[in-house]
């Protein structure tokens, strides 16, 4: 690792500096300038390190090593918007030697792991390892907001059947909950205007504002403030799959406006889905984007449902609430046999490197592992760590870089020898 560590740190810092959150498309740049430039940087680095690279129309990139039956490593270079509350520059790529961290959006999700995986391949090749399978390191640019990158890849290239995605948790993920993003409409005669909040449906809303009559005592009790003629609510962002780790800024505004029925349906009853669970966990619902129209309000919600349920079952329950809605995005659950070769190999690698005796996990997050017939998310987060993914002041530690490098290198060797 000592031969690669400094270069990994330097390149994680540099790739963070690209604001690769989705932006308006330009000619030849379907997700905007930042995402295209970020992909160009990564592929140029991989080419410099001696690997064959392909850029598929700035939707997705590919780095290959070896030949034979294909094995995928699926990572993404796009990020969610920076959001608010940062004390470090979100796209600064600050290397904090004293605290042994690199700060910036994408450090853990997913630029840091993408760079580490590339250097794991380099280390294997430098040691003379020749895989019996063709390793395809695939870099998407639209994971956070639609997966158009994967759709495009499937049209112009061949997706391997098996692989990993370094975009979730260790020791290994055997199941991922189903995902539904629904946009619900509530017809209201409002005595307020300009109600809006939230950046992305998969980020807990950390800012909401409205123009309404100001009641100082009521606002203070709700934790709201008046600024520039608006009533402002500030919360704490988190990943949409773990809303309990954030503080949703929409709820206090709904309660202040007297929209208790809407608040109850969204935050307590969860469209009648509250309490639904199985071995892979309990359903979560996070109302993350709100906007007002002339005839009411629209609220876009992130729903993560247990992996043994189907989308049809979830819809049947939601429909009983009588709320008008549309599905804006959906992904079926992922469910692997815990005793499959892929899961047991990855679990064994993690426990061997870390000296632990962990068991496979199920999560609410949705990763590129779903794009494979046999896929598993594999790191980088671990139980007990502070998570800053989709939050302000995201960072990756030097120790995490070292550990991920050791784990990914051994896993790729074991799975492709």
N, C-alpha and C positions, 0 to 999 in steps of 0.2 A: 504493500500500500504506500510505503514512503516514496516510491517512484512516481506515484500518480496523485497523491493527496493535494499538493500545491496547485496542480493544474485543474483538479476537480473544483477546488474552492474558487480559483480564478474564473473558471468558466461558468459556474453557477452564478457568481456575482455578475458576470457580464450578460448572461441570458436573462436575468431578472430585469435588467435595464430596459428591455423592450416591453412596452405596454401592449400586451397581446390580447387584451380583452376585446370582445367582438366590437367592431366598428363598421360604419357604412362601407359597403363593397366598393371597390375600384376595379378598373379593368385589369383582369388577371389576378385580382386579390379579393377573393370572395368574402373574406372576413375582415378586410381592412388592411391598411399599411403595416400596422404593428405586428399582426400575426404573420404576415408574409415575411417581414424582415426577420422575425424571430426564427421562423423555419429556415430561412436562408442561412442564418448564423449557425444553427445546429448542424445542418447538412454540410456546410463548409468545414466545420470542425471535424465532423466524422470523416470527410474526404481527406482532410489534412492528416488524420490519424491512420489513413490507409484503407478505409472501407469503401465499398461501392455504395453509392447513394442515388436515390431517385426522388425527384420532386413531382408529385402528381398534381400539377396545376394550382399549387399553393393551397390546396385543400388538406393535403396530408403528405408526409415524407416517409422515406424508407431507407434503412441502413441494413445491409445484408452481410452475413458471415457464414461460410461453409456451404455445403450442398446436401441434397437428399431430401427426405421428408421434412416438411416445414414445421417450425416452432416459432410462435410469436411472442414478442415483448411489446405490449401496447401501452404507450404513454401519451400524454398530451402536453402541448406547449401553450395553449390558450389559458387564460386565467379569468377569474371573475373580476369585476371592477374593484378598484381599491377600496371604495367605501370611505367612511369617516373615522376619526378617532386615532389616527396614526401619530406616533411620536418619532418615527423613523420614516424617511422618504420611501413611499411604497414601491417605487421603481428605481431606487438608488443602488440596490445591490450592495449595501454597506457590509463590509467585512469587519466584524467586531472581534479583534484578536483577544482583547481582555476577557470578554465573556464567551469566547469561542462559538460565535454565532455568525450566520449571514442573514441579514434582514431583507425582507421584500416580498411582494406578492408573487406567489409561485415557488417560493423557496422549498416548501413541502408539497405543494399541489400545483403542478406536478413536474416543474422544471428541474428541481434538485434531483429527484429520483431518475429523471430521464438522462441527465448528465452522468450520474453514477452508473447507470446501466450501460451506457456507452463505454465508459472506462473499464467496467467489468469485462466487456467483450475484448477490449484492447489488452487487458492483462492476460486473459486466457490465450489470446493469439500470440502475445509476446513470450509466453511460457511454452509455446509449441503445441498447444492444444488444437486438435483438428476435430470439430464436431461431426458426428455422423448424421446430423440434421442441419438443414439450412435455417439459421436463426434470422428472423426478420424483425428488426427493431422498427416499429411503426409509430410515427409521430403525428397525432391528429392536431387540428387547429380549431375544433369546434365542439369539444367535449362538454364544455360548460353550458352550452346553449343550443343543443339540437342534434349533434352527431351527423351533420351533413358531411363531415369529413369521412366518416366510416361508410356512409352511403356511396360516396364518390369512389372510395377505395375499392369497394365491392364491384363497382362497374368497370374499373380500369385495371385492376390487379387481382391477385388471388389471396384471399384471407386464409391463413392456416387454420386447421381444425383445433389445435391445442396451443395453449400459451398462458402467460401471466400478464397482469397489469400492476405495476408498482405504484398504486394509487389509492391505497386504503389502509389496512392494518396488518400487523403481524399478530399471531404466528402465520395464519393463512385464513382466507375467507372461503368457506364452503358454500355459503348461500347469501344472496342479496335480495332484499325485499323488492316487490314490484313498485313501480313509480307511475303516478298519475299527476299531471298538472292540470287543474281545472280552473276555468275562469267563470266565476259565479256572478250573476246579476241580481241586484236588490233594488227594485223600483221604489224611489222615495221622493216625497215632497220635502225638499230641504230648505232650512233657514240658514244654510251655510254654503260656501263655495270654495273652489280650489283645493278640495281634499285630494291629496296624493301622497304616496310614500312607497319606498322600496325600489331597489335597483334590478334585482333578478329574482325569479321565482324560487331558485334554489339557495337563496341567501335570506336568513332571518332579517326582516326589515329593521333597520337601525335609525331611520329618520322618517317622520311623517309630519305633514303640515296641513292646516286648514284656515280659512278665513271665516270667522264666526264671532258673535258677541262674546266679549271677554268677561268672565267672572273670576276675579283674582283668587278668591278663596277656593273655589271649585278647581281651578287650574292648579293651584299649589298642592292641593290634596292628591291630584292625579299626576303630579310631577311634570306638569306642562309649563311652558314659559311663553311670553308674548315677545315677538321680535319682528320688526318691520311690518307691522299690521297683520301679522299671522300668529296663530297659535302653534307652537312647535313641540313635538314629542321626540325625544332622543332615547334610543335603546342601545342594544349591543348585538352586533351581527354574529352569526354562526352558520354552519352548514345547515341547509334546509332539512337534512335527514336527522339532525340532532337539535331540534328547536329548544330543548331544555337547557342547552348550553348558551343560549342567547337571551336577549330580552327584547320582545317584539314591541316596536314603537307604535303599532297600529291600535292595539287594544286600549290604551289610555285615551286615545282620541275618540274612538267609538263610544266609550263610556262617558266621556265629557259631553259628547253630542247627544246623549240619551238614546243611542242606538243599541240598547241592551239586548234586544232580541237577536240582532245581527252578531253582536259580540258573543253571546251565549252559543249560537249555532256554530260559529267559527272556532272558538277557543275552548269550549267545554263539551258540547255535544259532538262537534266535529262531523257535522252532517249525518249524525247517527252512527258514526263509525268508532266512537270512543270505546276503548276497552277491547277491541278486536285484537287477538293475538294467537300465536302458535309457538312452536319451539324456536323459530327464528326471530321472535320478538313481538313487541306490541306495535300496532299501527300508530304512526305519527301524522299529524296534519299541521302545516305551518302556513298561515295566510301572510304572504310575503310582499305582494304588490297590490296597491289600492289606487284607484283613480275615479274621479267623479265625472259623470256625463250630465247632460241637461235633464235626463229623466231618472237618474239614480246613480248607484255606484257599482263598479266592477271590482271584484277581489279575486286575484289569482293565487291559488293555494297549491302547495307542494304536499302531496300525499305519498307516504311510503307504507305499503301494506305487506303483511306477513307473506312469506314466500310460498306457502302451500295454498294460498287463495288465488283466485283468478280475477282479472279485471272486470269480467261480467258480474261476479259476485259483489264486488265493491260498488259498481254502478247501480246494481239493484237496490242497494241500501241507500245510496245518495238520492236516487230518484224519489224515494218515499218522503223526502223532506219537502218536495214541491218547489225547489229552487231551480230557476232557469240557469243552465250552465252549458259550457262546451269544453271538450277535452282538447287542450292545446299541445300536449305531449304525453306519451305513454311508453313504458317499457315493461315487458313481462319480467317476472322474477327469474333469478338464477338459482339453481339448486343442484349441487354436486353430491355424490356419494362420499361420505367422510372417509371411506376405506378405499377409494380409488387411488391408483398409482400417483396421479398428479398431486392430490391432496396429501397423501402420506409422505411423498418425497419432499414436498415443500415444508411440511410440518417437521419432518426429521431434520432437514437442514437448519431450520430456525432453532430448534431445541439443541442441536449439536453446537452451533456457533455460540449460542447464548447461555448454554448450560442450564436450560429450563426443562420443564415437563408440561408444556402448554397444550391446549386442545383447540381444534378448529373453531372459528367464529362465524356468526351470521351478522350482517350489518344492514343498515338502511340506505347506505350510499349506493349509487349506481356507477359501476366502472365499465371500462372497455372489455372486461372479461365476458360480458354479456354478448359481445360480438363474435364469440368463439363457440364452437360446439362443446368444447371442454376447456373452460377457462376459469382461472382463479385470481382474485386480487391478492397481492402479496406485499405488505408493507406500504408506507414506511412508518406509520404511527404504531405506538405500543400502549398497552394498558398502563394507566397511571401517569402518563405524560400529559403535560399541558398542551392542548390542541389550539393552534392559531389558524387552522385552515378556514378560509372564507371570513377571517376576522382581521381586525387591525393588528399591525405589528407581527405579521406572519414571519417565522424564522425557521432555519434549520441549524442544528448544532454541529460542531465539528465531530463530536462523538457519534452522532447519528450518521454522518457521512461515512465514517470509518465502518460502523456496524453494517450499514446497508451495502457497502462495497463488498465486505466479506461474505454476506449472506447471498447477494445476487450472483456473485462470481461462482460460489459453490453450487448454488441451485442450477445455474445455467450449465455448469459442467456435468452435474448429475443427470439432468434431464435430456442432454444432447450428446452424451458420450457414446 
